Amino acid sequence: MPRNALRLLRPCYSDCKVMKTDISTVTRKGQVTIPVRLRRAFELEEGSHIRFLEDGKRIIIEPVVEDVEAAFGLINSENSISSSEIKEAIRNRAGKK
């Protein structure tokens, strides 16, 4: 079987779902390659950020959402501004560098 072939996880006993899995090797520097199938599915590009979560004996890797709209509602404030005002402020700040 090729190294990058899809495999099914061994049977689980809690929160069971049959998932497709890929295998990647950890390099001497601790780096792993995210399979192209997953990079495409989650729109991961060079420079994308991912989060590592520890769950017992499992490591969960998930993309970090970097969209301004995704942050709305996280902070309560009396002075609120619209997403277009935020985007304009970002553009203005970027232009002043």
C-alpha positions as a Markdown table, in Angstrom:
| # | Residue | x | y | z |
|---|---|---|---|---|
| 1 | Met | 0.0 | 0.0 | 0.0 |
| 2 | Pro | 1.4 | 3.5 | -0.9 |
| 3 | Arg | 2.6 | 5.7 | 2.0 |
| 4 | Asn | 0.0 | 8.3 | 1.3 |
| 5 | Ala | -2.9 | 5.9 | 0.7 |
| 6 | Leu | -6.2 | 6.6 | 2.6 |
| 7 | Arg | -6.8 | 4.3 | 5.5 |
| 8 | Leu | -9.7 | 3.8 | 7.9 |
| 9 | Leu | -9.2 | 4.4 | 11.6 |
| 10 | Arg | -9.2 | 1.4 | 13.9 |
| 11 | Pro | -12.6 | 0.9 | 15.6 |
| 12 | Cys | -13.4 | 3.4 | 18.4 |
| 13 | Tyr | -15.6 | 3.0 | 21.4 |
| 14 | Ser | -16.8 | 6.6 | 22.1 |
| 15 | Asp | -17.8 | 9.4 | 19.7 |
| 16 | Cys | -17.5 | 6.9 | 16.8 |
| 17 | Lys | -17.4 | 8.1 | 13.2 |
| 18 | Val | -15.7 | 6.5 | 10.3 |
| 19 | Met | -13.2 | 9.0 | 9.1 |
| 20 | Lys | -10.7 | 9.1 | 6.2 |
| 21 | Thr | -7.2 | 9.3 | 7.4 |
| 22 | Asp | -3.9 | 10.1 | 5.8 |
| 23 | Ile | -0.4 | 9.3 | 7.2 |
| 24 | Ser | 2.4 | 11.9 | 7.4 |
| 25 | Thr | 5.9 | 11.5 | 8.9 |
| 26 | Val | 7.3 | 13.8 | 11.5 |
| 27 | Thr | 10.7 | 15.2 | 10.4 |
| 28 | Arg | 13.7 | 15.7 | 12.6 |
| 29 | Lys | 12.6 | 19.4 | 13.1 |
| 30 | Gly | 9.1 | 18.3 | 14.2 |
| 31 | Gln | 7.4 | 19.3 | 10.9 |
| 32 | Val | 4.7 | 17.4 | 9.1 |
| 33 | Thr | 3.1 | 17.8 | 5.7 |
| 34 | Ile | -0.6 | 18.3 | 5.6 |
| 35 | Pro | -1.9 | 16.1 | 2.7 |
| 36 | Val | -3.0 | 18.0 | -0.4 |
| 37 | Arg | -6.6 | 16.6 | -0.1 |
| 38 | Leu | -6.9 | 18.3 | 3.3 |
| 39 | Arg | -5.1 | 21.5 | 2.3 |
| 40 | Arg | -7.6 | 21.8 | -0.6 |
| 41 | Ala | -10.7 | 20.9 | 1.5 |
| 42 | Phe | -9.8 | 23.5 | 4.2 |
| 43 | Glu | -8.3 | 26.1 | 1.8 |
| 44 | Leu | -4.9 | 26.0 | 3.6 |
| 45 | Glu | -2.3 | 27.9 | 1.7 |
| 46 | Glu | 1.3 | 28.9 | 2.5 |
| 47 | Gly | 1.1 | 31.2 | 5.5 |
| 48 | Ser | -2.2 | 29.8 | 6.8 |
| 49 | His | -2.3 | 29.3 | 10.5 |
| 50 | Ile | -3.4 | 26.1 | 12.2 |
| 51 | Arg | -4.1 | 25.3 | 15.8 |
| 52 | Phe | -3.0 | 22.2 | 17.7 |
| 53 | Leu | -5.3 | 20.9 | 20.4 |
| 54 | Glu | -4.4 | 18.1 | 22.9 |
| 55 | Asp | -7.3 | 15.7 | 23.6 |
| 56 | Gly | -6.1 | 12.9 | 25.9 |
| 57 | Lys | -4.0 | 10.8 | 23.6 |
| 58 | Arg | -5.0 | 12.5 | 20.4 |
| 59 | Ile | -3.7 | 15.6 | 18.7 |
| 60 | Ile | -6.3 | 17.6 | 16.8 |
| 61 | Ile | -5.2 | 20.0 | 14.1 |
| 62 | Glu | -7.7 | 22.7 | 13.0 |
| 63 | Pro | -7.5 | 25.8 | 10.8 |
| 64 | Val | -7.5 | 29.2 | 12.4 |
| 65 | Val | -10.2 | 31.4 | 11.0 |
| 66 | Glu | -8.6 | 34.8 | 10.2 |
| 67 | Asp | -11.7 | 36.5 | 8.8 |
| 68 | Val | -12.7 | 39.8 | 10.4 |
| 69 | Glu | -16.4 | 38.8 | 10.3 |
| 70 | Ala | -15.7 | 35.6 | 12.3 |
| 71 | Ala | -14.6 | 37.7 | 15.3 |
| 72 | Phe | -17.9 | 39.7 | 15.5 |
| 73 | Gly | -19.7 | 39.2 | 18.8 |
| 74 | Leu | -16.6 | 38.0 | 20.7 |
| 75 | Ile | -16.1 | 41.3 | 22.4 |
| 76 | Asn | -18.9 | 43.4 | 23.9 |
| 77 | Ser | -18.4 | 47.1 | 23.5 |
| 78 | Glu | -20.6 | 50.3 | 23.8 |
| 79 | Asn | -18.7 | 51.7 | 20.7 |
| 80 | Ser | -19.4 | 49.4 | 17.9 |
| 81 | Ile | -18.4 | 49.8 | 14.2 |
| 82 | Ser | -19.4 | 48.0 | 11.1 |
| 83 | Ser | -17.3 | 45.5 | 9.2 |
| 84 | Ser | -16.9 | 47.9 | 6.3 |
| 85 | Glu | -15.4 | 50.5 | 8.8 |
| 86 | Ile | -13.0 | 47.9 | 10.1 |
| 87 | Lys | -11.9 | 46.9 | 6.6 |
| 88 | Glu | -11.5 | 50.6 | 5.6 |
| 89 | Ala | -9.3 | 51.2 | 8.7 |
| 90 | Ile | -7.2 | 48.2 | 7.8 |
| 91 | Arg | -6.7 | 49.5 | 4.3 |
| 92 | Asn | -5.8 | 52.9 | 5.5 |
| 93 | Arg | -3.3 | 51.5 | 8.0 |
| 94 | Ala | -1.8 | 49.3 | 5.3 |
| 95 | Gly | -1.4 | 52.3 | 3.0 |
| 96 | Lys | 0.5 | 54.3 | 5.6 |
| 97 | Lys | 3.3 | 51.8 | 6.0 |
